[in-house]
Amino acid sequence: MNVIEKLQEKIQQEKETKGRAIVFWYDPQAQVSIDELRQQLMGVEVRYLTAQNFFKLKVEIELQRVTDSYLIYSDVPRPNDKDNLMLDILSYSTEFKADETAMLSETLHVSDQVLRPMMEKYPSFFNSKERKRKLHKVLPEQASETQFEISMMAVITKTSVSDVRVISRQILSSDLQLEDNEFVKSIKRNFSLDRTLEIVGRYFGVSLNHINQPFKELINILIYQHFKQKASFIVEEWENRWTSSSPNVCALFIEEWLQQSDADILEKHIKEWEKAFYVREKLGTQDISNFSLTDTFPAVDALIIEKCIDELLHQTIQGEERLYLIAQRLQTHWGSKGKLRALYKTIFEAIRMETLKTVVHRIHQENDFYESYAESLYEIDQAYRHFMNHFTRLDSKEMLEEVTNRLTNWYENEYLGRLSGEMNFKLEDGYAPKIMPQRTFFSEKIQPILDKEQTRVFVIISDALRYEAGYELHDLLTKRENGRSSIQPMAASYPTYTQLGMASLLPHRQLEVDEKNGVLADGQSTKGMDNRRKILQTVESQTEVFKLKQLLDMKTSEAEQLLRGKRLIYLYHDHIDALGDSAKSERETYGAVQQAIQDLQFAVDRLSRLQAKRIFITADHGFLFQFKQIEEHGKIPAVDGNVLDGSRRFAIGHDLSVPEGAIKLTENQTPLKNSEVVLAKSLNRFKTGGGLQFIHGGALPQEAVVPLIDYRRIEKAQSVDIAVAMINKVIANYQVPVSFYQEQSITDEYTSRKVRAAFYQGNERISNEVELVFDLKGENKERNRQVEFSLIEKHYKIGEKCKLRIDTVTKKGKETYLEEEFVLRLYEALY
């Protein structure tokens, strides 16, 4: 496009926006003649401006021809405003600029006074059309000289924003050696390395200009300042070497970089720093409380892990304190990754077991053995399962082998030994559990709903889902926003094996065992889903029975069609028992439990989408699992007689022998009629077929206490509200304590709220970001939290405003929840 075409375009734009065009063109290069302009510009009055005709032109434009368009042309430079006799008209009209610098100034929306010095100072930069095009994208309007230079740096470093932090990260992501850094080479050619170091250094509060390898030094300073922010001690040689007048700026830079997709580059720098400056050795001389809040170096986590293991071995662990610390570390950058995360999770459960050991001493104090198990003792089995599940998956088990041996010995000898001893005494004394018996499940829970409500009922029976695993599932279900979960223990029928457990959960008056047909409910075989369906349909004709996987694998439309009109649906899930009952796979039992919990979570989710309002989850029996090799003294002779069914832990039949280490149940202790039941006592196994480590059939609470979860879909609970509990929202220091108040306690109506909070000025974050979960219960005074934010060091005008922005974190991302305005009065920033 030539100059006349550009001029015509400018005139047309003015006409469209203002109705008429009044355009001034100061053209000291005399690129066109006045006659050419008059020939080319049709419908526009072209006037040549001189010192003698300005007044006449004013009268003509403003009084005589107020609707006509004008081009006012001058072949001399534009005069200063104080000497410009046409300034009043120029102020409400527009100016056309035709030389390259002027046109670029107009394109970039920057004044000549800023642009021309830049072009003279950095001519190489402006030799490239591509760089000028990119500059237009990143340069802020009416940029100052410094903003202009930062934008040039952004173009050269190929960043999309004019931000010193982003530019610095781009440079530091390349080679830290100046001679090998491609961005530095381009800066030297097209800008200025000294000026870059001055701008970057000023932002981070350091001097970089006269340092041999400035970017290497900068990364050292940034990493150290990030560490120092949360450390409770100072290493003098580090402090003397890597100072900054803006430590919070440095710390925030590292925090933000660790959250980016290219964090692996920074991780490499941090690991090199850690090794080069002997971080592990320096921290090793300190108590871990002095650096437990820092999250800069992986060595911090390694030392915390080693300390916890040592305390476990020496029985000096402060359980609650260390559990809280590990929970915090699992949220940090390094603690949430790979091997460190795996070790933390394993140690967490080991410590949890240590804190639970005292619970064993209460075994004899409770009214009912199974009831006390469901109240507290189950947590030991849960913690041990998690511990062993994590331990067996560790890449390096050596660190925890001694701890594992100790805990396993305690679990199997002390804990299970005490439980089994108590259970032996109870069985011999004719023990009958006080908790709800499994055989009354249908009559107590399902029948009343069928009689009184129109609600569709789903019953999921997960084979071998013992109570502690069911409680974990219940905990997870309570966190769902649109559901309410409750749990109670049930006493599985003796002997605790699949056929009897499944039959006990069906409607019946009497149970007996048949050699060919297994367990009979009122004379009807309960083997297989077809027989179970028939039994259920005698009570509720609109009943369906499936394998859980079969229903979950269906398309929604297929499932809806199949369930249409049905009132009762029994769903069978078999993952734990399927693996545990095989000698080849029984060592995978604990992993199978975790998978089963995930399966059942997914099932609840899927059934909820199918509009299920009432879901019961239970089990036919539990299980006992021991990792240690079963010693010969734990194996007792098999039961003789007319054995109809049996396993390692039980035998059913007639005229049965009772080997030493076994017990014959009374008629009141088993629902099976017309047959005898012999159980192995303690942890004994009969010398028959089947696996030795995964067992069930006996009366230990791990085998016999099963969960009954009642999950109800409700209207989505409302997230709790939070408020900033401060009367005077004034910031007087770079460290800003903020008090939060959770307005409602967690109930069925109110669920937790997860937020991220930080201080902002406009869209610029000026503090660290803190993630908080408000899930507090209790009275008003118990629902307060205080958090400290660190503001970046820069000059804030007295009385200037900023906002604390609080975003709710959801599965879909972040949503703005609350903004609170604070007044900045940092008087010390003036000195």
Disulfide bonds with the S-S distance in Angstrom:
none
